[in-house]
Amino acid sequence: MYDALRPLLFKMSPEGSHDLALDLIGAAGRLGLTGLGRRPGRLPVQVMGLEFPNPVGLAAGLDKNGAAIDGFAGLGFGFVEIGTVTPRPQPGNPKPRLFRLEQADAIINRMGFNNAGVDALIDRVKAARFQGVLGINIGKNASTPVERAVDDYLIGLDRVYAHASYITVNVSSPNTPGLRSLQFGDALKSLLEALRQRQEDLAVQHGRRVPIAIKIAPDMTDEEIVLTAQAIRDAGMDAIIATNTTLGREGVENLPYAAEAGGLSGAPVREKSTHVVRVLAGELGGRLPIIAAGGILSGEDAAEKIAAGASLVQLYSGFIYRGPALIREAVDAIAAARR
């Protein structure tokens, strides 16, 4: 079905087709129609103290407001991550802000955390029927100064804690000015310390401990990756998601839209993201799980991330280019690699 729909969707503007696809997936979820195709088999894995029916999830960014949770779950994802959500609603950056580089199976976006705010997202989560693993990705509002970013993250953590299986802290989007500075040095340590303390308080309050994952960028030196990994591990966080989009343009330099500002995702970021996973795995030695995202366009790409040291993978651009068939293909490839 997706093979028939894709040419029509790709004739529309990227953001217009995204909104339409999200509406269709959401409607299919409400009508119980998403499970009509061949779903992936079970390939259970335990990560962060949670059991995932398979290791292939939906990355944050496709469903910022939790509008299609049941629809995405019905396609066979082992877990669904929604957001990034901010404490207050915000429109994001001016349009156009989303660009397809079809020749490279790539996307550039500078959306800027456009979302309806955390309260609207929680309403959607409450209305969903999904009982599986749900991640909620939190960020800071663009209007909040970087030096007060921790306030926004704590608000987000407080609000989503009761509704999430795990929570992702996004400090790596390239589209909110200054955000990436939170990945390093004292700024990172202060943020992680505050998150850990609030996590402990909320665990007592709610009677359960919700894991926290930190999502990092691919645009770091190996030394920076190691230092960031050490800080995240030492702070007692529960996982690292590697990676967000890249500011680099390797592999797309001469293509239309390559000069547009924003983060590049899709096939061109695959090797860079996999390298980050390998460096993290070498430093962490299995003491902290890695969730890999970036450039997964085939089952082979997904298995490569697992071989590099990841426990789970997430799809974003690959899902846009390949559709739901990629979920099953990725699960099958990971299962074959295990045998």
N, C-alpha and C positions, 0 to 999 in steps of 0.2 A: 504493500500500500504506500509506503514512504517513497519508493522508487517512482511511483506515479505522481505523488504530490510534490516531490522536490523541484521539478522544473517550474511548476507554478509558483512555489514559494520563492525560488531564486530569481524570478522575474520581478518580484516586489522589492522594495527597499529592505535592507537587512533588518532594520528595527521593526518595520511593518510586518515582515514575514515572521519575525520572532514573536511579536504580539499575537498574530493569528495562530501560529503553531501552539503557543501557550494556551490560548483559548480552546483550541481543538483538543489538546491533551487534557485540559481541565474538564471539558465537557465529557470526553470519553471516560474519565475517571468517575464522574458523577453518575454516568449511565452504565458503568460496569463493562465497558466495551474494550478496554485496553488489553485484556488477556486473550484476545482472539487468535493471535499468532503463536508461533512456537516459542515458548519461554525457555530461558536457560535452565539447566538442571541445577540441583542443589550442590553447592560446594562450600559447606559451612567453614567458617574460620572465626576464632575468638581473638579480638583485639580490644584493648582498653577495657577489658572486663565485660565486653558486650559480644553477643553472638550474632554474626552476620550470615544470612543464608547463602550468600556468595560474595566474593570480594570486589565486585564491580559496582561502583556507586555513581550517582549524579553529583557533579561538582557544583559548588555555589555559583551564582551568577545567572543561571538559566531561569530560575524561579525565585526572584528576589523577595517576593511578597507571600510566598506559600500559596499561590493561586491554583496550583495543579499537583498537589502532593499525592493524592490518590491516583491521578493519571500516570505520573512518573513511576510510582510504585508498581502499578499494574503492568508496566512494560517489562518488568523483570529485574530492575535494579536491586542489588542486595542492600543498598541503603540510599537515602535521599538527603542531600544537604541543601537547605534553602538559605536565602539571604544573598549578599550581605545586607543586613538591616541596621539602621541607625536609630538612636533614641527618638529623634524627631523626623517627621517626613521631610524629604527634600527632592527637588526635581532633577537633580543631576546636572550634567553639563549641557550646553546648547546643542541642538541637533544641526547637522548630522553628526553622529558620535559612534557609529558602528559601521564597519567596512569589511566586505568580503574580498579576499585575495584568492579567487577560485583556482588560479593556476598553481598555487602553492598549498591548497587545502588549509588556508589560514584565515584568521580574522584579526582585525585591529579594533579595539574598543577604547573609548574614553567616556564611558557612561557616567562615572562619577557617583557611584552609590545612589542612583535614583531609586527611591523606594517610598512606600507609604507610611513608614515609621513602625516601631516595634509593636505598638498596641494593635495596629491593623494586622500585622503578621500573626500575633498570638490569637486573634479572633479566627483567622484562617486555620491555624493549627488545631484549635478546639473543634472546628467544624469538620475536619478531615476524619476519615474512618481508619486511616493507616495506623497499624499497630507495630510496625517494624522499626528499624533503626533510623531515627531522624536526627540529622545534624542541623544546628542553627548557627549561621555565620554572622558575627557581630562586628561592627565598625564604628568609627566616629563620624559625627556630622562635619561637613566641610567648614561650617562656621565656628566650630570649636577650635581654639588655638591648640597647636600641637603640645604645648606645655601643660595643657589641661585635658589631654586625650584620655588619660586614665579615668577621668570622671565619666566620660561617655561609655567606655568599656565596662565599667562597674555597673552603670545603669542598665546596659544591655544584658550583662550577666545576671543581674537581679531579676530582670523581667522575663528572660527566656528560660531560666534555670528549671522551673517546674515542668516545662513543656518539651525539653530536648533530651535525646539520648546521649548526645555529646554536644559540646559548644566549640566552635572554631573562632579564634581571634585573628582577624585579618589585619595584619600590620604591613602588608606587602602590595597593596594595590598601587599602581603608578599614577592613578587618576585623582587622588586626593592630595593636594600639596602638603609636603612635609611628612606624610604618613610613613614612608619607608625609613625615615630616620629612627623610628621606634624599634627597628630590628637590631640596633647596635648599642653597645656600651651601657652607660648608666641609665639611659632612657629605657632600654629593654629590661634591665634588671629591676628598675623601679616598677615598671608595668607588671612584670611577672610576679614580683613580690606581692603587689596589691591584689592581683588576680588569685594567687594561691591563698592568701588570707581570706578573701571573700568566699572562695570556693569552700574552704573549711567551715566558715560560718554558715553558709547556705546548706552544706551537707547535714549539719546538726539540725538546722531549721526544718528541712524537708525530709529528713530521715533517709536520704540516699545521696551518694556521691556521683555527680555528673562529671565525666571526664572533660578536660579542656585540651584542644589541639591548637597549635600555633602555625599559621600559614605564612610561609616565607617566599621571597622572590628568587628567581633564578640568576639575577644579575649580581652575584657576589663572587669574590675571590675564594679560593679554597680555604685560605686562612680565616676569612670572615665567616664562611659556612661552619667551620670547626668551632670558632668562638661563639657563634649564635647557638649552635647545637649544645655546647657545654652549658651556656646560660639557661637554656630551656630545660635541659636535663636536671641541672642543679636546683632549679626552682621547683621541681616536682610536677611539671606539666606532664600530660599523658600521651601526647603524640605530636609529631610534626607533619604538616602537609607541605609537600614539595612538588610542584611549585605553582606560584601565580604566573601571570603573563610577564613577558620580557619587554624591556625598552629597546633591545637590540633589533636590528633589521637584517641579520645575516640570512641569506637565502632568498630574500624578497626585494633586494635593493632596487631593481629596475622594473618592478611590477606597478601597475596602477594602484594608487592609494598607499603605497609603501611609505610615503613621506608624511602621512597623516600622523598626528600626535596620538599617543595612547599605548596600550599594552598589546603586544602581538601574542597570539595563541595559535594552536594548531600544529601541523607537521613541522614547521621550521623550529619550534622550541623543543622538539622531542629530545634531541641529543643533549642539549643544555640542561633540561630538567632531569634527565636520567643521570647525568654526571653529578648533579647536586644530590640525588638519591644515593649514589655510590659513595660520595664523600661523607654524607651523613651516616650511612651504614657502617663505614669504616671507623668513624669516630664513636658512634653509639654502641656498637658491638651487641645489638639486640636488646639493650637496656631500655630503649624507648622505640615504640613502633613508628613507622613511616608510612604515610598515605601519599601515593604518587599521583600527580596530575601533570599533564602537559604533553601534547603531541601524540595522543593515543588514537590512531586512525585505523588500527587493525588488531586482530587478536595477538599477532606476533609482538606488536608494540606493548600491549598489556603484559604479556609474559616477560618481556624484557625488563619492565619496571619491577616485577616481582623478583626476577633473577638478580637485579641490582641491589635488592635489599628491602623493597617495600612489602608491607603486609596486605595493603588494600590499594586499589586504583580508583580514579575518578575520571569521568568523561565530561567534556564540554564541547569543544569545537568538533571533535570526532563524531559526537552524536549529531551535531548539526549537518555535517557532511555525509554521514553514513546512515543515520537513523537508528531505530531500535535493533536492527539486525546486529549492530556492533556489540551490543550487550551480550548476546548469546555467544557471538564469536570470541569475545574476550574471555568469558567464563570457560568456554571449551578449550581455548589455548592455554589458559592457566592450569586447567585440570590435566591437560595432556603433558604439560611440562612437569607436573608433580609425579607423573607415573614413571 
